[in-house]
Amino acid sequence: MSVIADFEAYPEWAQGVKTARVVEQSDDGQVGKVYFELDAAPIRDSYTLAYAWNGTDSVTWTLDEGKMLRGMDGAYELEDLGDGRTEVTYRLAVDVAIPMIGMLKRKAEKVIIDTALKGLKKRVESLA
């Protein structure tokens, strides 16, 4: 979860993320909102996500503000498998302002999810 919560480092490992900047944080350091600039075909946008932290094993987010994006809801759910292994479930639903065929939209979501999970895995393993 420490890699997921390190938003400032996203441009180093999250493909397409050009900027990630915390814009709202609670007194105890928990991130509330993050501004992103994304350039990942077919989506190029700047947007802000609002985060809700559910203990140390789950975080959800929803679109707070965007230009091309009309909605983005997602979650990372972590499960400790023991022996230093963690299973990560990543859920994502994206709605864009431009018309897009449902099949293309689902394919784009799948590519985003696959790319994000591969990037996250690589980042975590590089820090171990």
MMTF fields as JSON, N, C-alpha, C and O atoms, coordinates in Angstrom:
{
  "mmtfVersion": "1.0.0",
  "mmtfProducer": "UNKNOWN",
  "numBonds": 511,
  "numAtoms": 512,
  "numGroups": 128,
  "numChains": 1,
  "numModels": 1,
  "chainsPerModel": [1],
  "groupsPerChain": [128],
  "chainIdList": ["A"],
  "bondAtomList": [4, 2, 8, 6, 12, 10, 16, 14, 20, 18, 24, 22, 28, 26, 32, 30, 36, 34, 40, 38, 44, 42, 48, 46, 52, 50, 56, 54, 60, 58, 64, 62, 68, 66, 72, 70, 76, 74, 80, 78, 84, 82, 88, 86, 92, 90, 96, 94, 100, 98, 104, 102, 108, 106, 112, 110, 116, 114, 120, 118, 124, 122, 128, 126, 132, 130, 136, 134, 140, 138, 144, 142, 148, 146, 152, 150, 156, 154, 160, 158, 164, 162, 168, 166, 172, 170, 176, 174, 180, 178, 184, 182, 188, 186, 192, 190, 196, 194, 200, 198, 204, 202, 208, 206, 212, 210, 216, 214, 220, 218, 224, 222, 228, 226, 232, 230, 236, 234, 240, 238, 244, 242, 248, 246, 252, 250, 256, 254, 260, 258, 264, 262, 268, 266, 272, 270, 276, 274, 280, 278, 284, 282, 288, 286, 292, 290, 296, 294, 300, 298, 304, 302, 308, 306, 312, 310, 316, 314, 320, 318, 324, 322, 328, 326, 332, 330, 336, 334, 340, 338, 344, 342, 348, 346, 352, 350, 356, 354, 360, 358, 364, 362, 368, 366, 372, 370, 376, 374, 380, 378, 384, 382, 388, 386, 392, 390, 396, 394, 400, 398, 404, 402, 408, 406, 412, 410, 416, 414, 420, 418, 424, 422, 428, 426, 432, 430, 436, 434, 440, 438, 444, 442, 448, 446, 452, 450, 456, 454, 460, 458, 464, 462, 468, 466, 472, 470, 476, 474, 480, 478, 484, 482, 488, 486, 492, 490, 496, 494, 500, 498, 504, 502, 508, 506],
  "bondOrderList": [1, 1, 1, 1, 1, 1, 1, 1, 1, 1, 1, 1, 1, 1, 1, 1, 1, 1, 1, 1, 1, 1, 1, 1, 1, 1, 1, 1, 1, 1, 1, 1, 1, 1, 1, 1, 1, 1, 1, 1, 1, 1, 1, 1, 1, 1, 1, 1, 1, 1, 1, 1, 1, 1, 1, 1, 1, 1, 1, 1, 1, 1, 1, 1, 1, 1, 1, 1, 1, 1, 1, 1, 1, 1, 1, 1, 1, 1, 1, 1, 1, 1, 1, 1, 1, 1, 1, 1, 1, 1, 1, 1, 1, 1, 1, 1, 1, 1, 1, 1, 1, 1, 1, 1, 1, 1, 1, 1, 1, 1, 1, 1, 1, 1, 1, 1, 1, 1, 1, 1, 1, 1, 1, 1, 1, 1, 1],
  "groupList": [{"groupName": "MET", "atomNameList": ["N", "CA", "C", "O"], "elementList": ["N", "C", "C", "O"], "formalChargeList": [0, 0, 0, 0], "bondAtomList": [1, 0, 2, 1, 3, 2], "bondOrderList": [1, 1, 2], "singleLetterCode": "M", "chemCompType": "L-PEPTIDE LINKING"}, {"groupName": "SER", "atomNameList": ["N", "CA", "C", "O"], "elementList": ["N", "C", "C", "O"], "formalChargeList": [0, 0, 0, 0], "bondAtomList": [1, 0, 2, 1, 3, 2], "bondOrderList": [1, 1, 2], "singleLetterCode": "S", "chemCompType": "L-PEPTIDE LINKING"}, {"groupName": "VAL", "atomNameList": ["N", "CA", "C", "O"], "elementList": ["N", "C", "C", "O"], "formalChargeList": [0, 0, 0, 0], "bondAtomList": [1, 0, 2, 1, 3, 2], "bondOrderList": [1, 1, 2], "singleLetterCode": "V", "chemCompType": "L-PEPTIDE LINKING"}, {"groupName": "ILE", "atomNameList": ["N", "CA", "C", "O"], "elementList": ["N", "C", "C", "O"], "formalChargeList": [0, 0, 0, 0], "bondAtomList": [1, 0, 2, 1, 3, 2], "bondOrderList": [1, 1, 2], "singleLetterCode": "I", "chemCompType": "L-PEPTIDE LINKING"}, {"groupName": "ALA", "atomNameList": ["N", "CA", "C", "O"], "elementList": ["N", "C", "C", "O"], "formalChargeList": [0, 0, 0, 0], "bondAtomList": [1, 0, 2, 1, 3, 2], "bondOrderList": [1, 1, 2], "singleLetterCode": "A", "chemCompType": "L-PEPTIDE LINKING"}, {"groupName": "ASP", "atomNameList": ["N", "CA", "C", "O"], "elementList": ["N", "C", "C", "O"], "formalChargeList": [0, 0, 0, 0], "bondAtomList": [1, 0, 2, 1, 3, 2], "bondOrderList": [1, 1, 2], "singleLetterCode": "D", "chemCompType": "L-PEPTIDE LINKING"}, {"groupName": "PHE", "atomNameList": ["N", "CA", "C", "O"], "elementList": ["N", "C", "C", "O"], "formalChargeList": [0, 0, 0, 0], "bondAtomList": [1, 0, 2, 1, 3, 2], "bondOrderList": [1, 1, 2], "singleLetterCode": "F", "chemCompType": "L-PEPTIDE LINKING"}, {"groupName": "GLU", "atomNameList": ["N", "CA", "C", "O"], "elementList": ["N", "C", "C", "O"], "formalChargeList": [0, 0, 0, 0], "bondAtomList": [1, 0, 2, 1, 3, 2], "bondOrderList": [1, 1, 2], "singleLetterCode": "E", "chemCompType": "L-PEPTIDE LINKING"}, {"groupName": "TYR", "atomNameList": ["N", "CA", "C", "O"], "elementList": ["N", "C", "C", "O"], "formalChargeList": [0, 0, 0, 0], "bondAtomList": [1, 0, 2, 1, 3, 2], "bondOrderList": [1, 1, 2], "singleLetterCode": "Y", "chemCompType": "L-PEPTIDE LINKING"}, {"groupName": "PRO", "atomNameList": ["N", "CA", "C", "O"], "elementList": ["N", "C", "C", "O"], "formalChargeList": [0, 0, 0, 0], "bondAtomList": [1, 0, 2, 1, 3, 2], "bondOrderList": [1, 1, 2], "singleLetterCode": "P", "chemCompType": "L-PEPTIDE LINKING"}, {"groupName": "TRP", "atomNameList": ["N", "CA", "C", "O"], "elementList": ["N", "C", "C", "O"], "formalChargeList": [0, 0, 0, 0], "bondAtomList": [1, 0, 2, 1, 3, 2], "bondOrderList": [1, 1, 2], "singleLetterCode": "W", "chemCompType": "L-PEPTIDE LINKING"}, {"groupName": "GLN", "atomNameList": ["N", "CA", "C", "O"], "elementList": ["N", "C", "C", "O"], "formalChargeList": [0, 0, 0, 0], "bondAtomList": [1, 0, 2, 1, 3, 2], "bondOrderList": [1, 1, 2], "singleLetterCode": "Q", "chemCompType": "L-PEPTIDE LINKING"}, {"groupName": "GLY", "atomNameList": ["N", "CA", "C", "O"], "elementList": ["N", "C", "C", "O"], "formalChargeList": [0, 0, 0, 0], "bondAtomList": [1, 0, 2, 1, 3, 2], "bondOrderList": [1, 1, 2], "singleLetterCode": "G", "chemCompType": "PEPTIDE LINKING"}, {"groupName": "LYS", "atomNameList": ["N", "CA", "C", "O"], "elementList": ["N", "C", "C", "O"], "formalChargeList": [0, 0, 0, 0], "bondAtomList": [1, 0, 2, 1, 3, 2], "bondOrderList": [1, 1, 2], "singleLetterCode": "K", "chemCompType": "L-PEPTIDE LINKING"}, {"groupName": "THR", "atomNameList": ["N", "CA", "C", "O"], "elementList": ["N", "C", "C", "O"], "formalChargeList": [0, 0, 0, 0], "bondAtomList": [1, 0, 2, 1, 3, 2], "bondOrderList": [1, 1, 2], "singleLetterCode": "T", "chemCompType": "L-PEPTIDE LINKING"}, {"groupName": "ARG", "atomNameList": ["N", "CA", "C", "O"], "elementList": ["N", "C", "C", "O"], "formalChargeList": [0, 0, 0, 0], "bondAtomList": [1, 0, 2, 1, 3, 2], "bondOrderList": [1, 1, 2], "singleLetterCode": "R", "chemCompType": "L-PEPTIDE LINKING"}, {"groupName": "LEU", "atomNameList": ["N", "CA", "C", "O"], "elementList": ["N", "C", "C", "O"], "formalChargeList": [0, 0, 0, 0], "bondAtomList": [1, 0, 2, 1, 3, 2], "bondOrderList": [1, 1, 2], "singleLetterCode": "L", "chemCompType": "L-PEPTIDE LINKING"}, {"groupName": "ASN", "atomNameList": ["N", "CA", "C", "O"], "elementList": ["N", "C", "C", "O"], "formalChargeList": [0, 0, 0, 0], "bondAtomList": [1, 0, 2, 1, 3, 2], "bondOrderList": [1, 1, 2], "singleLetterCode": "N", "chemCompType": "L-PEPTIDE LINKING"}],
  "groupTypeList": [0, 1, 2, 3, 4, 5, 6, 7, 4, 8, 9, 7, 10, 4, 11, 12, 2, 13, 14, 4, 15, 2, 2, 7, 11, 1, 5, 5, 12, 11, 2, 12, 13, 2, 8, 6, 7, 16, 5, 4, 4, 9, 3, 15, 5, 1, 8, 14, 16, 4, 8, 4, 10, 17, 12, 14, 5, 1, 2, 14, 10, 14, 16, 5, 7, 12, 13, 0, 16, 15, 12, 0, 5, 12, 4, 8, 7, 16, 7, 5, 16, 12, 5, 12, 15, 14, 7, 2, 14, 8, 15, 16, 4, 2, 5, 2, 4, 3, 9, 0, 3, 12, 0, 16, 13, 15, 13, 4, 7, 13, 2, 3, 3, 5, 14, 4, 16, 13, 12, 16, 13, 13, 15, 2, 7, 1, 16, 4],
  "groupIdList": [1, 2, 3, 4, 5, 6, 7, 8, 9, 10, 11, 12, 13, 14, 15, 16, 17, 18, 19, 20, 21, 22, 23, 24, 25, 26, 27, 28, 29, 30, 31, 32, 33, 34, 35, 36, 37, 38, 39, 40, 41, 42, 43, 44, 45, 46, 47, 48, 49, 50, 51, 52, 53, 54, 55, 56, 57, 58, 59, 60, 61, 62, 63, 64, 65, 66, 67, 68, 69, 70, 71, 72, 73, 74, 75, 76, 77, 78, 79, 80, 81, 82, 83, 84, 85, 86, 87, 88, 89, 90, 91, 92, 93, 94, 95, 96, 97, 98, 99, 100, 101, 102, 103, 104, 105, 106, 107, 108, 109, 110, 111, 112, 113, 114, 115, 116, 117, 118, 119, 120, 121, 122, 123, 124, 125, 126, 127, 128],
  "secStructList": [7, 2, 2, 2, 2, 7, 4, 4, 4, 2, 2, 2, 2, 1, 6, 6, 3, 3, 3, 3, 3, 3, 3, 3, 3, 7, 6, 6, 1, 7, 3, 3, 3, 3, 3, 3, 3, 3, 3, 3, 6, 6, 3, 3, 3, 3, 3, 3, 3, 3, 3, 3, 3, 7, 6, 6, 1, 3, 3, 3, 3, 3, 3, 3, 3, 3, 1, 1, 3, 3, 3, 3, 3, 3, 3, 3, 3, 3, 3, 3, 3, 3, 6, 6, 3, 3, 3, 3, 3, 3, 3, 3, 3, 3, 3, 3, 1, 1, 7, 7, 7, 2, 2, 2, 2, 2, 2, 2, 2, 2, 2, 2, 2, 2, 2, 2, 2, 2, 2, 2, 2, 2, 2, 2, 2, 2, 2, 7],
  "xCoordList": [0.831, 0.0, 0.875, 0.444, 2.083, 2.952, 3.285, 3.412, 3.429, 3.698, 2.461, 2.574, 1.291, 0.037, -0.183, -0.666, 0.165, -0.066, 1.003, 0.843, 2.073, 3.154, 2.84, 3.472, 1.867, 1.363, 2.415, 2.446, 3.273, 4.286, 5.206, 5.8, 5.328, 6.213, 5.502, 6.158, 4.207, 3.476, 4.098, 4.175, 4.543, 5.13, 6.348, 6.71, 6.982, 8.146, 7.756, 8.551, 6.54, 6.188, 4.814, 4.58, 3.921, 2.566, 2.536, 2.578, 2.464, 2.511, 1.411, 0.244, 1.79, 0.838, 0.661, 0.192, 1.023, 0.883, 2.065, 3.21, 1.782, 2.829, 3.039, 4.152, 1.948, 1.996, 1.044, -0.056, 1.472, 0.598, 0.984, 2.12, 0.009, 0.3, -0.817, -1.987, -0.461, -1.442, -1.937, -1.141, -3.262, -3.837, -4.661, -5.034, -4.945, -5.675, -5.202, -5.141, -4.866, -4.337, -4.836, -4.9, -5.19, -5.667, -4.493, -3.335, -4.793, -3.753, -2.87, -1.693, -3.438, -2.653, -1.886, -1.284, -1.904, -1.125, -1.843, -1.262, -3.091, -3.833, -4.284, -4.887, -3.982, -4.29, -5.783, -6.41, -6.353, -7.769, -8.022, -8.936, -7.193, -7.37, -6.016, -5.045, -5.984, -4.758, -5.089, -6.048, -4.279, -4.386, -3.469, -2.304, -3.991, -3.227, -3.262, -4.243, -2.169, -2.148, -1.808, -0.771, -2.698, -2.583, -2.473, -3.198, -1.545, -1.426, -1.281, -0.173, -2.429, -2.461, -3.552, -4.734, -3.143, -4.12, -5.125, -4.72, -6.405, -6.999, -7.363, -8.046, -6.913, -7.311, -6.146, -5.066, -6.388, -5.436, -6.254, -7.175, -5.91, -6.741, -5.966, -4.931, -6.483, -6.046, -7.296, -8.384, -7.126, -8.278, -7.843, -6.658, -8.82, -8.569, -9.422, -10.618, -8.788, -9.489, -9.579, -8.649, -10.711, -10.924, -10.767, -11.363, -9.954, -9.624, -10.276, -10.433, -10.655, -11.172, -10.346, -10.315, -9.682, -8.795, -9.56, -10.185, -9.504, -10.236, -9.216, -8.945, -8.662, -7.613, -6.338, -6.041, -5.585, -4.312, -4.378, -3.366, -5.573, -5.647, -6.58, -6.824, -7.114, -8.035, -8.121, -8.128, -8.187, -8.412, -9.333, -9.177, -10.291, -11.186, -11.033, -10.574, -11.421, -11.373, -12.521, -13.108, -12.816, -13.852, -13.413, -12.668, -13.874, -13.521, -14.129, -15.332, -13.291, -13.755, -13.933, -14.884, -12.992, -13.042, -12.219, -11.127, -12.746, -12.024, -12.503, -13.552, -11.743, -12.122, -12.749, -13.931, -11.96, -12.469, -13.198, -14.164, -12.741, -13.361, -14.631, -14.659, -15.679, -16.927, -17.062, -17.824, -16.326, -16.364, -15.168, -14.709, -14.667, -13.616, -13.735, -13.444, -14.162, -14.286, -13.377, -13.318, -12.678, -11.778, -11.407, -11.804, -10.638, -10.192, -8.979, -8.827, -8.124, -7.08, -7.455, -7.712, -7.486, -7.749, -6.588, -6.267, -5.958, -4.783, -5.122, -5.845, -4.585, -4.763, -3.398, -2.703, -3.011, -1.745, -1.821, -2.65, -0.959, -0.934, 0.131, 0.303, 0.839, 1.925, 3.197, 3.181, 4.287, 5.585, 5.983, 6.659, 5.573, 5.929, 5.191, 5.58, 4.121, 3.359, 2.03, 1.42, 1.604, 0.332, -0.42, 0.152, -1.711, -2.556, -3.236, -3.806, -3.168, -3.761, -4.913, -4.755, -6.077, -7.226, -7.423, -7.478, -7.526, -7.677, -8.974, -9.146, -9.895, -11.157, -11.161, -10.662, -11.73, -11.763, -12.952, -13.23, -13.644, -14.71, -14.472, -14.334, -14.427, -14.134, -15.266, -15.78, -15.652, -16.648, -16.052, -15.629, -16.017, -15.425, -16.504, -17.59, -16.178, -17.145, -17.363, -18.403, -16.4, -16.572, -17.283, -17.099, -18.082, -18.756, -17.732, -16.789, -17.936, -17.034, -17.854, -18.672, -17.638, -18.337, -18.003, -16.857, -19.014, -18.842, -17.688, -16.934, -17.538, -16.46, -15.092, -14.17, -14.96, -13.703, -13.423, -12.285, -14.48, -14.332, -13.846, -12.932, -14.446, -14.032, -12.6, -11.841, -12.23, -10.86, -9.883, -8.829, -10.221, -9.359, -9.208, -8.108, -10.322, -10.26, -9.35, -8.555, -9.462, -8.627, -7.148, -6.305, -6.837, -5.45, -4.922, -3.792, -5.731, -5.325, -5.063, -4.056, -5.965, -5.815, -4.571, -3.766, -4.406, -3.24, -1.935, -0.99, -1.893, -0.697, -0.416, 0.733, -1.46, -1.286, -0.78, 0.117, -1.342, -0.908, 0.531, 1.298, 0.902, 2.284, 3.25, 4.311, 2.871, 3.712, 3.85, 4.94, 2.741, 2.759, 3.65, 4.461, 3.502, 4.306, 5.795, 6.613, 6.133, 7.528, 8.089, 9.223, 7.289, 7.729, 7.961, 8.992, 7.016, 7.142, 8.377, 9.146, 8.56, 9.712, 11.029, 12.036, 11.047, 12.294, 12.667, 13.833, 11.683, 11.945, 12.245, 12.691, 12.004, 12.209, 13.668, 13.99],
  "yCoordList": [-1.198, 0.0, 1.261, 2.317, 1.148, 2.329, 2.794, 3.996, 1.871, 2.251, 2.91, 3.907, 2.36, 2.922, 4.336, 5.21, 4.557, 5.853, 6.895, 8.067, 6.496, 7.422, 8.035, 7.701, 8.924, 9.48, 10.26, 10.217, 10.971, 11.802, 10.948, 11.463, 9.647, 8.757, 8.102, 7.419, 8.279, 7.622, 7.859, 6.916, 9.08, 9.27, 8.378, 8.152, 7.872, 6.998, 5.581, 4.878, 5.156, 3.759, 3.542, 2.482, 4.479, 4.312, 4.867, 6.08, 3.976, 4.368, 5.365, 5.15, 6.451, 7.468, 8.598, 9.673, 8.389, 9.439, 10.392, 10.013, 11.618, 12.625, 13.453, 13.892, 13.662, 14.438, 13.817, 13.392, 13.767, 13.347, 14.218, 14.18, 15.007, 15.957, 15.922, 16.103, 15.692, 15.696, 17.122, 18.047, 17.3, 18.634, 18.767, 19.874, 17.643, 17.681, 16.526, 15.375, 16.874, 15.879, 16.213, 17.383, 15.182, 15.399, 15.69, 15.517, 16.127, 16.444, 15.243, 15.403, 14.035, 12.831, 12.32, 11.248, 13.08, 12.737, 11.89, 11.549, 11.543, 10.716, 11.554, 12.615, 11.061, 11.791, 11.754, 10.697, 12.925, 13.023, 13.213, 12.611, 14.07, 14.336, 14.451, 14.947, 13.965, 14.002, 14.497, 14.044, 15.435, 15.954, 15.139, 14.917, 14.694, 13.906, 14.56, 15.202, 14.384, 14.662, 13.342, 12.743, 12.887, 11.581, 11.735, 12.518, 10.968, 10.898, 9.427, 8.922, 8.743, 7.312, 7.084, 7.004, 6.982, 6.839, 5.74, 4.658, 5.981, 7.122, 8.274, 9.214, 8.203, 9.22, 10.148, 9.707, 11.449, 12.487, 13.51, 14.126, 13.687, 14.539, 14.975, 14.402, 15.99, 16.355, 16.228, 16.645, 15.65, 15.374, 15.248, 15.114, 15.295, 15.146, 13.995, 13.915, 13.108, 11.983, 12.196, 12.706, 11.799, 11.838, 10.416, 9.479, 10.264, 8.95, 8.706, 9.623, 7.447, 6.992, 5.772, 4.77, 5.869, 4.812, 3.944, 4.44, 2.642, 1.693, 0.815, -0.315, 1.363, 0.651, 0.617, 1.557, -0.466, -0.578, -1.516, -1.764, -2.043, -3.032, -2.672, -3.505, -1.449, -1.078, 0.443, 1.181, 0.883, 2.294, 2.368, 1.61, 3.287, 3.518, 4.96, 5.814, 5.22, 6.594, 6.838, 5.916, 8.111, 8.552, 9.875, 10.641, 10.128, 11.369, 12.556, 12.587, 13.53, 14.766, 15.846, 16.626, 15.877, 16.889, 16.407, 15.867, 16.605, 16.206, 16.986, 17.629, 16.935, 17.613, 16.609, 16.713, 15.641, 14.628, 13.514, 12.942, 13.218, 12.168, 12.678, 13.779, 11.869, 12.198, 11.367, 11.71, 10.289, 9.432, 8.51, 8.031, 8.263, 7.278, 6.781, 7.506, 5.548, 4.919, 3.703, 2.941, 3.534, 2.393, 2.033, 2.695, 0.971, 0.497, -0.397, -1.112, -0.344, -1.336, -2.062, -1.435, -3.384, -4.198, -5.164, -5.902, -5.16, -5.982, -7.103, -6.905, -8.28, -9.423, -10.041, -10.458, -10.1, -10.684, -12.198, -12.853, -12.75, -14.192, -14.894, -16.11, -14.131, -14.701, -14.819, -14.613, -15.148, -15.316, -14.09, -14.223, -12.892, -11.664, -11.449, -10.594, -12.219, -12.096, -11.389, -11.569, -10.594, -9.87, -10.012, -9.831, -10.338, -10.36, -8.998, -8.494, -8.415, -7.095, -7.242, -7.795, -6.739, -6.662, -5.194, -4.337, -4.916, -3.548, -3.484, -4.201, -2.624, -2.425, -1.023, -0.085, -0.876, 0.428, 0.523, -0.401, 1.641, 1.975, 3.414, 4.316, 3.612, 4.928, 5.342, 4.533, 6.615, 7.176, 8.435, 9.338, 8.498, 9.642, 10.485, 10.001, 11.759, 12.701, 12.474, 12.856, 11.861, 11.609, 10.275, 9.356, 10.156, 8.882, 7.778, 7.969, 6.628, 5.496, 4.216, 4.027, 3.343, 2.057, 1.274, 1.256, 0.632, -0.113, -1.091, -1.197, -1.816, -2.791, -2.097, -2.606, -0.941, -0.191, 0.324, 0.301, 0.788, 1.296, 0.186, 0.403, -0.991, -2.116, -2.528, -2.856, -2.51, -2.857, -1.836, -2.211, -0.556, 0.492, 0.314, 0.452, 0.004, -0.236, -1.417, -1.362, -2.483, -3.675, -3.346, -3.771, -2.599, -2.209, -1.362, -1.559, -0.423, 0.431, -0.415, -0.226, -1.344, -2.199, -3.069, -3.13, -3.737, -4.604, -3.825, -4.274, -2.66, -1.827, -1.349, -1.354, -0.935, -0.454, -1.559, -1.33, -2.754, -3.86, -4.273, -4.559, -4.308, -4.648, -3.595, -3.924, -2.326, -1.241, -1.287, -1.084, -1.556, -1.651, -2.805, -2.648, -3.947, -5.133, -4.837, -5.134, -4.251, -3.936, -2.949, -3.094, -1.946, -0.926, -1.555, -1.307, -2.362, -2.991, -3.894, -3.87, -4.68, -5.591, -4.835, -5.311, -3.672, -2.888, -2.276, -1.962, -2.105, -1.506, -2.558, -2.223, -3.822, -4.895, -5.22, -6.1],
  "zCoordList": [0.0, 0.0, 0.0, -0.461, 0.509, 0.528, -0.891, -1.125, -1.839, -3.232, -3.838, -4.551, -3.561, -4.074, -3.533, -4.254, -2.284, -1.638, -1.976, -1.635, -2.628, -2.998, -4.365, -5.367, -4.387, -5.646, -6.411, -7.641, -5.702, -6.362, -7.243, -8.191, -6.939, -7.706, -8.891, -9.678, -9.047, -10.138, -11.52, -12.307, -11.846, -13.182, -13.435, -14.59, -12.383, -12.544, -12.955, -13.578, -12.613, -12.882, -13.507, -14.088, -13.413, -13.957, -15.38, -15.585, -16.346, -17.751, -18.088, -17.76, -18.741, -19.165, -18.168, -18.543, -16.906, -15.899, -16.028, -15.781, -16.414, -16.593, -15.326, -15.036, -14.571, -13.331, -12.326, -12.679, -11.076, -9.976, -8.781, -8.309, -8.299, -7.225, -6.187, -6.524, -4.943, -3.853, -3.667, -3.505, -3.69, -3.531, -2.256, -1.87, -1.602, -0.341, 0.534, 0.104, 1.785, 2.707, 4.11, 4.488, 4.882, 6.247, 7.174, 6.793, 8.38, 9.359, 9.677, 10.002, 9.584, 9.883, 8.658, 8.713, 7.55, 6.376, 5.347, 4.316, 5.605, 4.654, 3.452, 3.61, 2.264, 1.033, 0.761, 0.829, 0.451, 0.136, -1.346, -1.909, -1.993, -3.424, -4.1, -3.528, -5.36, -6.15, -7.553, -8.176, -8.037, -9.399, -10.304, -9.974, -11.445, -12.404, -13.775, -14.15, -14.519, -15.956, -16.606, -16.321, -17.494, -18.121, -19.623, -20.237, -20.213, -21.663, -22.018, -22.199, -22.116, -22.411, -23.448, -23.115, -24.703, -25.782, -25.446, -25.021, -25.622, -26.303, -25.358, -25.764, -24.113, -23.138, -22.825, -22.432, -23.008, -22.627, -21.841, -22.379, -20.562, -19.717, -18.486, -18.145, -17.834, -16.485, -15.622, -16.019, -14.44, -13.599, -12.142, -11.84, -11.256, -9.828, -9.305, -9.582, -8.547, -7.928, -6.429, -5.804, -5.858, -4.407, -3.882, -4.412, -2.83, -2.285, -0.939, -0.132, -0.705, 0.597, 0.992, 0.276, 2.132, 2.618, 3.595, 4.532, 3.366, 4.207, 4.928, 4.522, 6.004, 6.725, 5.906, 5.169, 6.033, 5.326, 4.132, 3.476, 3.848, 2.776, 1.638, 0.766, 1.618, 0.553, 0.405, 1.39, -0.836, -1.126, -2.343, -3.301, -2.291, -3.419, -3.867, -3.108, -5.102, -5.59, -6.544, -7.111, -6.697, -7.626, -8.241, -7.629, -9.437, -10.126, -9.398, -9.137, -9.074, -8.452, -9.514, -9.474, -10.471, -11.523, -12.707, -12.536, -13.904, -15.108, -16.304, -16.257, -17.375, -18.602, -19.559, -19.887, -20.005, -20.921, -20.162, -20.668, -18.974, -18.166, -17.504, -16.953, -17.564, -16.861, -15.593, -14.69, -15.539, -14.368, -14.328, -15.365, -13.146, -12.946, -11.512, -10.56, -11.378, -10.066, -10.049, -11.013, -8.955, -8.896, -7.477, -6.518, -7.369, -6.062, -6.209, -7.2, -5.212, -5.0, -3.724, -2.697, -3.789, -2.605, -2.458, -3.389, -1.289, -1.045, -0.071, 0.906, -0.36, 0.535, 0.811, -0.116, 2.087, 2.492, 2.332, 2.965, 1.489, 1.244, 2.087, 1.991, 2.906, 3.703, 2.882, 1.669, 3.536, 2.864, 2.05, 1.029, 2.488, 1.782, 0.475, -0.321, 0.238, -0.998, -0.721, 0.333, -1.68, -1.581, -2.891, -3.966, -2.801, -3.991, -4.103, -3.135, -5.29, -5.528, -6.508, -7.596, -6.104, -6.997, -7.345, -6.463, -8.632, -9.122, -9.901, -10.887, -9.464, -10.173, -10.755, -10.133, -11.961, -12.603, -13.543, -14.308, -13.478, -14.424, -14.867, -14.042, -16.18, -16.736, -17.658, -18.431, -17.57, -18.474, -19.086, -18.365, -20.417, -21.101, -21.765, -22.081, -21.967, -22.535, -24.026, -24.563, -24.696, -26.127, -26.326, -25.528, -27.363, -27.614, -27.893, -28.661, -27.259, -27.456, -27.414, -26.514, -28.377, -28.425, -27.157, -26.71, -26.588, -25.343, -25.38, -24.413, -26.499, -26.621, -26.555, -25.918, -27.21, -27.163, -25.758, -25.289, -25.094, -23.727, -22.793, -21.997, -22.885, -22.033, -22.33, -21.418, -23.613, -23.989, -23.413, -22.899, -23.494, -22.937, -21.426, -20.891, -20.729, -19.289, -18.982, -18.044, -19.767, -19.546, -19.746, -18.957, -20.788, -21.044, -19.889, -19.441, -19.408, -18.288, -17.049, -16.365, -16.761, -15.573, -15.695, -14.766, -16.82, -17.017, -16.894, -16.245, -17.521, -17.483, -16.065, -15.623, -15.351, -13.976, -13.064, -12.253, -13.188, -12.329, -12.635, -11.716, -13.902, -14.265, -13.731, -13.202, -13.877, -13.372, -11.859, -11.325, -11.165, -9.709, -9.259, -8.347, -9.89, -9.538, -9.728, -8.858, -10.874, -11.157, -10.137, -9.681, -9.785, -8.83, -7.453, -6.826, -6.983, -5.671, -5.643, -4.683, -6.69, -6.734, -6.807, -6.284, -7.44, -7.528, -6.184, -5.945, -5.308, -3.992, -2.928, -1.83, -3.248, -2.264, -2.044, -1.245]
}
